[in-house]
């Protein structure tokens, strides 16, 4: 369901990603999943961590620009077309997916997928109604 995600603005310069990761490592903050979107000048590092509040504080104290927002976490059938079925459910309801990424860890026979929709509450409602296995923040942070 709703999971806190940390987004970090990274200047596109040598060592900046490493600095962010070392800051988290020094404080023993474990990364559950990550995604990086980049342009020529900057990147956005998106993280799911075991302790998002602490991670935000640590990164801000290390002079990073950090934003916290909610994403949706779910288990998706780990089979051809499994993710397409879930995304079709959202598309048919007129809900746009802004971005998506997956965990390397698995939940039983399913893949763990994180996504952000324009309207998180409506996305959750539609997915639940379709019978998609939603994962709680506690489940995700403890993987």
Backbone bond lengths (Angstrom), bond angles and torsions (degrees), N, CA, C in turn:
res aa  C-N    CA-C-N  psi(-1)  N-CA   C-N-CA  omega(-1)  CA-C   N-CA-C  phi
1 X - - - 1.433 - - 1.524 109.16 -
2 X 1.295 118.20 -131.04 1.469 120.55 178.93 1.529 110.34 -75.42
3 X 1.317 114.64 128.46 1.459 121.79 177.41 1.523 107.21 -131.84
4 X 1.320 117.05 138.77 1.464 120.39 176.88 1.518 109.84 -76.66
5 X 1.311 114.73 132.87 1.456 122.41 176.69 1.528 107.93 -119.76
6 X 1.312 115.54 139.97 1.454 121.90 175.96 1.529 107.52 -101.71
7 X 1.332 116.80 127.04 1.471 121.94 175.83 1.512 108.14 -114.04
8 X 1.334 116.29 128.33 1.454 122.12 -176.51 1.526 109.14 -118.97
9 X 1.315 115.76 128.01 1.456 121.69 174.59 1.524 107.71 -79.80
10 X 1.319 116.25 123.98 1.472 121.01 -179.69 1.521 110.01 -120.89
11 X 1.324 116.04 122.59 1.450 119.11 171.43 1.524 107.33 -62.09
12 X 1.307 116.08 143.08 1.458 120.29 -178.83 1.531 108.78 -82.16
13 X 1.346 115.00 72.84 1.459 119.81 178.17 1.524 109.16 -137.49
14 X 1.296 114.35 153.73 1.460 122.14 -175.06 1.530 111.66 -53.48
15 X 1.336 116.20 128.51 1.450 122.30 172.74 1.523 116.10 88.84
16 X 1.332 118.16 -9.08 1.474 119.47 -174.71 1.527 111.94 -66.97
17 X 1.325 118.25 -42.14 1.463 121.55 176.19 1.525 110.04 -60.79
18 X 1.313 116.58 -45.59 1.460 121.39 179.43 1.530 111.60 -59.19
19 X 1.321 117.55 -40.37 1.462 121.08 178.22 1.531 111.26 -59.54
20 X 1.319 116.50 -43.69 1.475 120.68 179.83 1.522 110.25 -64.06
21 X 1.308 116.76 -45.18 1.466 120.52 -178.34 1.528 111.56 -67.34
22 X 1.328 117.22 -37.76 1.464 120.01 177.53 1.525 111.31 -66.13
23 X 1.336 117.51 -37.91 1.464 120.97 178.62 1.530 109.93 -60.78
24 X 1.317 116.94 -42.39 1.468 120.50 177.43 1.526 111.04 -67.50
25 X 1.317 116.58 -41.84 1.458 121.34 -179.58 1.519 112.98 -62.29
26 X 1.324 116.37 -41.13 1.472 120.43 178.88 1.536 111.23 -59.40
27 X 1.322 116.27 -32.38 1.466 120.66 -178.63 1.531 112.56 -95.82
28 X 1.344 116.22 9.86 1.474 122.20 177.05 1.529 112.61 60.32
29 X 1.333 116.18 36.74 1.463 121.45 177.39 1.519 108.02 -94.25
30 X 1.328 115.78 116.56 1.455 121.56 -175.42 1.530 110.81 -86.23
31 X 1.318 115.92 133.62 1.461 122.27 177.95 1.523 108.46 -89.19
32 X 1.326 116.37 125.32 1.463 121.84 178.87 1.529 110.11 -89.64
33 X 1.345 117.47 -38.56 1.470 122.16 178.90 1.516 108.41 -156.38
34 X 1.337 115.52 156.33 1.458 119.39 175.88 1.515 110.79 -150.08
35 X 1.308 113.28 157.99 1.460 121.96 176.98 1.522 107.17 -147.94
36 X 1.315 116.65 142.91 1.460 120.30 176.42 1.526 108.41 -126.51
37 X 1.320 115.33 128.61 1.464 122.65 171.41 1.510 105.73 -114.02
38 X 1.332 117.17 133.24 1.457 117.67 -175.98 1.516 112.71 -133.39
39 X 1.322 113.64 160.15 1.457 123.15 170.83 1.521 105.44 -126.28
40 X 1.294 116.77 -172.73 1.458 120.48 -179.85 1.534 111.68 -64.51
41 X 1.339 116.79 -35.09 1.463 120.81 -172.91 1.520 115.25 -102.05
42 X 1.317 118.32 -25.21 1.456 120.11 -176.03 1.524 110.64 -153.80
43 X 1.331 114.68 168.38 1.453 121.40 176.13 1.520 109.48 -136.00
44 X 1.310 115.24 160.86 1.456 121.76 173.49 1.525 106.62 -117.59
45 X 1.326 115.62 116.21 1.461 122.28 177.13 1.525 106.87 -94.66
46 X 1.317 116.94 118.37 1.466 121.72 177.92 1.516 108.01 -105.39
47 X 1.331 115.56 129.89 1.460 120.97 -176.19 1.519 111.61 -129.69
48 X 1.316 114.80 141.47 1.456 122.52 163.34 1.523 104.09 -108.74
49 X 1.319 116.87 121.21 1.459 122.15 -177.94 1.518 109.84 -126.58
50 X 1.320 115.32 161.93 1.467 120.61 -178.12 1.530 112.69 -65.93
51 X 1.331 117.69 -27.78 1.467 121.48 -179.59 1.535 108.59 -136.45
52 X 1.340 117.56 84.70 1.468 120.23 -174.21 1.531 114.24 -63.84
53 X 1.319 118.17 -35.57 1.468 119.88 -179.57 1.523 111.11 -65.07
54 X 1.323 116.34 -44.44 1.463 120.82 178.46 1.530 110.19 -65.59
55 X 1.324 116.88 -41.16 1.467 120.81 -179.78 1.521 110.80 -61.29
56 X 1.309 116.82 -43.69 1.477 120.91 179.18 1.526 110.06 -59.90
57 X 1.303 117.04 -46.40 1.463 122.05 -179.89 1.531 111.19 -61.84
58 X 1.325 116.36 -47.88 1.474 121.49 -178.68 1.528 110.38 -60.85
59 X 1.311 117.27 -43.72 1.461 120.59 -178.45 1.527 111.73 -69.02
60 X 1.317 116.90 -39.83 1.469 119.71 177.01 1.527 110.52 -63.81
61 X 1.326 116.71 -39.87 1.467 120.51 177.80 1.530 112.04 -66.81
62 X 1.341 115.91 -19.90 1.470 121.28 177.86 1.531 111.12 -96.34
63 X 1.333 115.98 17.60 1.474 123.04 175.38 1.523 114.91 67.56
64 X 1.320 116.56 35.85 1.457 121.31 172.38 1.523 109.11 -103.92
65 X 1.318 115.75 147.56 1.459 121.05 172.54 1.518 106.65 -86.10
66 X 1.335 115.93 120.07 1.463 121.50 -171.78 1.527 110.09 -127.18
67 X 1.313 115.78 139.40 1.457 121.91 174.96 1.526 107.74 -128.36
68 X 1.312 115.50 142.22 1.467 120.52 176.72 1.526 107.19 -112.75
69 X 1.330 116.19 132.48 1.459 119.43 174.84 1.523 109.82 -145.51
70 X 1.309 115.27 171.16 1.456 120.77 -178.71 1.521 111.13 -95.78
71 X 1.312 114.53 144.08 1.462 122.80 173.36 1.523 107.69 -131.03
72 X 1.310 116.06 170.66 1.462 122.33 179.17 1.522 108.70 -103.81
73 X 1.321 116.72 133.38 1.468 121.50 176.50 1.526 108.75 -115.39
74 X 1.317 115.54 137.25 1.463 119.60 -178.23 1.521 110.22 -153.00
75 X 1.304 114.00 161.45 1.463 121.54 173.33 1.526 106.90 -100.76
76 X 1.319 115.91 131.34 1.460 121.81 -177.34 1.523 108.11 -122.06
77 X 1.304 116.97 138.50 1.466 120.90 178.60 1.518 110.28 -51.05
78 X 1.323 116.21 125.29 1.461 121.82 179.63 1.522 108.70 -85.77
79 X 1.317 113.66 75.19 1.470 121.33 -179.71 1.530 107.55 -154.14
80 X 1.317 117.31 158.67 1.465 119.14 178.71 1.531 110.82 -55.26
81 X 1.318 116.10 128.84 1.462 121.48 179.11 1.517 114.66 88.28
82 X 1.344 118.47 -6.87 1.464 121.00 -178.16 1.514 112.68 -59.47
83 X 1.315 116.70 -48.14 1.463 120.49 179.83 1.528 110.72 -70.38
84 X 1.310 117.24 -37.98 1.470 120.55 178.43 1.526 110.63 -60.09
85 X 1.326 117.74 -37.99 1.470 120.90 178.48 1.528 110.85 -61.76
86 X 1.317 116.56 -45.05 1.468 120.74 -179.68 1.527 110.33 -65.39
87 X 1.331 116.70 -44.95 1.459 119.68 -179.60 1.524 111.85 -66.57
88 X 1.323 117.23 -31.73 1.470 120.63 175.18 1.521 110.79 -62.79
89 X 1.327 116.67 -39.37 1.464 121.43 178.01 1.524 110.09 -58.40
90 X 1.324 116.35 -46.04 1.466 120.02 179.06 1.529 111.42 -67.12
91 X 1.320 116.44 -43.66 1.468 120.98 -179.58 1.526 111.14 -61.45
92 X 1.319 116.30 -43.64 1.472 120.36 179.84 1.527 111.98 -63.25
93 X 1.328 116.96 -25.77 1.459 121.74 178.22 1.537 111.28 -90.18
94 X 1.336 116.99 2.46 1.455 120.93 178.98 1.519 114.11 76.09
95 X 1.343 116.69 23.29 1.467 121.06 -178.41 1.521 109.40 -101.82
96 X 1.332 115.14 123.88 1.449 121.84 -179.01 1.531 110.86 -87.02
97 X 1.334 116.19 135.46 1.462 122.22 174.56 1.523 107.54 -92.54
98 X 1.329 116.24 121.50 1.465 120.78 -179.82 1.527 111.66 -79.05
99 X 1.339 116.37 -42.45 1.458 121.21 174.96 1.515 109.40 -161.95
100 X 1.328 114.34 165.33 1.465 120.73 -175.04 1.522 108.92 -152.27
101 X 1.316 116.63 146.93 1.460 121.68 170.80 1.524 108.49 -154.94
102 X 1.312 116.84 168.15 1.466 120.96 -173.85 1.523 110.88 -126.32
103 X 1.312 114.87 154.56 1.458 122.70 174.05 1.515 108.97 -83.52
104 X 1.324 116.48 149.69 1.455 120.82 172.78 1.523 110.12 -75.48
105 X 1.327 116.58 -25.81 1.461 122.06 179.63 1.525 109.10 -73.94
106 X 1.316 115.83 157.52 1.460 119.87 179.65 1.515 110.12 -120.47
107 X 1.301 115.69 150.82 1.450 124.05 177.77 1.528 105.87 -112.93
108 X 1.340 116.94 101.66 1.459 122.69 -175.88 1.526 109.51 55.64
109 X 1.337 119.81 -119.46 1.463 121.72 179.19 1.517 112.08 -101.88
110 X 1.311 116.80 18.92 1.452 121.75 -176.36 1.527 110.63 -114.68
111 X 1.314 115.53 155.95 1.461 121.58 170.68 1.520 107.79 -88.55
112 X 1.310 117.26 149.16 1.460 121.71 177.36 1.528 107.70 -97.35
113 X 1.327 116.17 122.97 1.455 122.45 -175.13 1.528 109.56 -123.73
114 X 1.326 115.20 139.16 1.465 122.88 177.00 1.517 106.91 -116.94
115 X 1.333 116.42 134.47 1.455 118.67 176.14 1.516 110.99 -145.65
116 X 1.308 114.35 158.80 1.462 122.11 177.74 1.522 107.05 -121.21
117 X 1.319 115.50 128.86 1.455 121.45 176.10 1.526 108.74 -112.87
118 X 1.319 115.99 164.77 1.466 120.13 178.82 1.525 110.68 -59.92
119 X 1.311 116.93 -37.48 1.462 122.30 179.72 1.529 107.45 -126.48
120 X 1.325 116.36 101.72 1.467 121.83 -175.56 1.532 111.29 -60.47
121 X 1.330 117.02 -46.84 1.468 120.14 -177.39 1.522 111.77 -60.54
122 X 1.321 116.27 -43.82 1.470 120.12 179.76 1.527 110.36 -67.64
123 X 1.331 117.18 -38.92 1.464 120.75 177.36 1.517 111.35 -60.23
124 X 1.330 117.05 -45.77 1.463 121.45 178.71 1.525 110.50 -61.99
125 X 1.312 116.16 -45.03 1.470 121.30 -179.35 1.533 111.39 -58.29
126 X 1.317 116.52 -47.78 1.470 121.61 -179.03 1.531 110.75 -65.04
127 X 1.321 117.17 -43.74 1.463 120.57 -179.01 1.528 111.42 -65.99
128 X 1.324 117.07 -42.11 1.470 120.18 177.44 1.519 111.06 -61.36
129 X 1.328 115.28 -45.17 1.471 120.43 -179.67 1.530 110.92 -60.08
130 X 1.331 116.74 -33.06 1.468 121.84 179.62 1.525 112.20 -81.13
131 X 1.335 117.26 -3.05 1.458 120.34 178.20 1.513 114.95 83.60
132 X 1.332 117.20 16.58 1.471 120.73 177.76 1.527 108.36 -70.74
133 X 1.321 116.20 136.50 1.462 121.75 -179.48 1.523 109.03 -75.83
134 X 1.322 115.89 103.33 1.457 121.93 179.76 1.531 108.80 -83.72
135 X 1.323 116.35 145.14 1.464 121.72 -179.99 1.522 109.58 -112.22
136 X 1.310 116.17 137.31 1.460 121.10 -179.92 1.526 110.41 -78.63
137 X 1.330 114.87 162.69 1.463 120.18 175.80 1.523 110.32 -57.81
138 X 1.319 116.73 -42.90 1.462 120.68 -179.49 1.533 111.05 -59.05
139 X 1.334 116.76 -42.86 1.473 120.46 178.80 1.531 110.81 -62.80
140 X 1.331 116.37 -43.47 1.460 120.29 -177.45 1.524 111.46 -68.74
141 X 1.321 117.44 -46.39 1.457 120.66 -177.97 1.526 112.40 -63.79
142 X 1.333 116.92 -25.41 1.464 119.65 -177.21 1.525 113.67 -93.68
143 X 1.316 118.54 -1.88 1.479 120.35 179.01 1.508 111.64 -63.77
